Amino acid sequence: MNADKDKILITGATGNVGRHVVAQLLRAGARVRALTRNPDSARLPGGVELARGDLSIPETLDVCWNGVEAVFLIWPFFTAEGAKSVVDLVTKHCRRIVFLSALTVRDDSDLSFTPTSNA
């Protein structure tokens, strides 16, 4: 990574997935910036730089790009509305992106197979 631009920005850093991503990156020695709507209640580990912003309001994201080379973008909305403007901002400022768009995983479906007879 470039010494002047080596941070990884994590969106959704205070959520279930984002917290794990932040913790693993810190353990790996990465410099992490967490995007959060409310830094005062983020409760993230020491060593994480906090940036206030909201993906639903792209103009609030201007403060988070300085020094960022990569973004772990967790898309928290049910539709892709607004995603293009956020992705455009990311590609304007960063070389790498990981995009996660799943809100939840359901494991309550019955996947068992019961053979039937055609006789």
Secondary structure per residue as TSV (DSSP state, phi and psi in degrees):
chain	resnum	aa	ss	phi	psi
A	1	M	-	360.0	152.1
A	2	N	B	-71.4	129.7
A	3	A	T	-60.8	-28.8
A	4	D	T	-85.3	-12.4
A	5	K	B	-146.0	75.2
A	6	D	-	-131.0	14.1
A	7	K	E	-86.3	155.2
A	8	I	E	-114.1	123.1
A	9	L	E	-89.9	128.9
A	10	I	E	-113.3	119.2
A	11	T	E	-91.2	153.5
A	12	G	T	67.0	26.2
A	13	A	T	-66.2	-19.2
A	14	T	T	-95.2	0.8
A	15	G	S	-90.7	-176.3
A	16	N	H	-59.9	-50.9
A	17	V	H	-73.7	-47.1
A	18	G	H	-57.9	-39.8
A	19	R	H	-61.1	-40.2
A	20	H	H	-67.3	-41.1
A	21	V	H	-61.8	-46.0
A	22	V	H	-58.6	-49.2
A	23	A	H	-61.7	-43.1
A	24	Q	H	-68.3	-39.1
A	25	L	H	-65.5	-40.8
A	26	L	H	-61.9	-43.9
A	27	R	H	-60.7	-31.3
A	28	A	T	-82.6	-2.7
A	29	G	T	89.0	11.6
A	30	A	-	-76.5	154.0
A	31	R	E	-90.4	122.5
A	32	V	E	-118.3	133.4
A	33	R	E	-116.7	129.5
A	34	A	E	-106.8	126.1
A	35	L	E	-88.0	126.2
A	36	T	E	-146.6	147.5
A	37	R	S	-71.3	-27.2
A	38	N	-	-138.3	88.6
A	39	P	G	-58.3	-28.5
A	40	D	G	-65.1	-24.8
A	41	S	G	-113.9	16.1
A	42	A	-	-67.4	-35.7
A	43	R	-	49.1	50.2
A	44	L	-	-99.7	159.8
A	45	P	-	-61.5	156.9
A	46	G	T	-59.2	150.6
A	47	G	T	95.1	-9.6
A	48	V	E	-93.2	127.8
A	49	E	E	-85.7	130.3
A	50	L	E	-99.3	140.7
A	51	A	E	-130.9	130.3
A	52	R	E	-83.2	129.7
A	53	G	-	-177.2	167.6
A	54	D	B	-140.3	122.6
A	55	L	T	-60.5	-25.5
A	56	S	T	-79.2	-7.7
A	57	I	B	-129.2	81.6
A	58	P	G	-52.6	-29.8
A	59	E	G	-67.5	-14.3
A	60	T	G	-81.2	-6.1
A	61	L	G	-89.3	-7.8
A	62	D	G	-56.4	-31.0
A	63	V	G	-79.3	-9.5
A	64	C	G	-97.5	-5.4
A	65	W	-	-86.8	-22.8
A	66	N	T	-58.7	120.4
A	67	G	T	82.4	2.6
A	68	V	E	-92.4	128.5
A	69	E	E	-103.6	-31.2
A	70	A	E	-136.4	153.8
A	71	V	E	-131.7	133.5
A	72	F	E	-102.0	102.1
A	73	L	E	-99.4	108.0
A	74	I	E	-96.3	115.4
A	75	W	-	-86.5	113.1
A	76	P	-	-92.5	4.7
A	77	F	S	-104.3	159.8
A	78	F	S	-77.0	-17.8
A	79	T	S	-126.1	170.2
A	80	A	-	-88.6	3.4
A	81	E	T	-57.8	127.4
A	82	G	T	90.4	-13.8
A	83	A	H	-65.0	-38.7
A	84	K	H	-58.8	-44.5
A	85	S	H	-65.8	-35.7
A	86	V	H	-70.4	-45.3
A	87	V	H	-64.0	-37.3
A	88	D	H	-60.3	-41.5
A	89	L	H	-63.5	-44.2
A	90	V	H	-60.1	-48.5
A	91	T	H	-68.5	-24.3
A	92	K	H	-71.1	-31.6
A	93	H	H	-109.9	-18.9
A	94	C	-	-130.4	154.8
A	95	R	S	-90.2	-26.6
A	96	R	E	-130.5	146.6
A	97	I	E	-145.1	139.2
A	98	V	E	-116.6	125.9
A	99	F	E	-114.3	123.3
A	100	L	E	-120.9	122.3
A	101	S	-	-116.4	1.1
A	102	A	-	-82.8	127.3
A	103	L	-	-80.8	-45.8
A	104	T	-	-145.5	161.6
A	105	V	-	-120.1	127.1
A	106	R	-	-100.7	131.6
A	107	D	-	-122.0	31.4
A	108	D	-	-107.3	7.9
A	109	S	S	-84.5	148.6
A	110	D	-	-86.3	107.9
A	111	L	-	-100.5	10.6
A	112	S	-	-71.1	150.0
A	113	F	-	-109.9	125.1
A	114	T	-	-118.8	113.3
A	115	P	-	-64.6	143.2
A	116	T	-	-117.3	154.8
A	117	S	-	-97.0	136.9
A	118	N	-	-96.6	9.4
A	119	A	-	-78.1	360.0
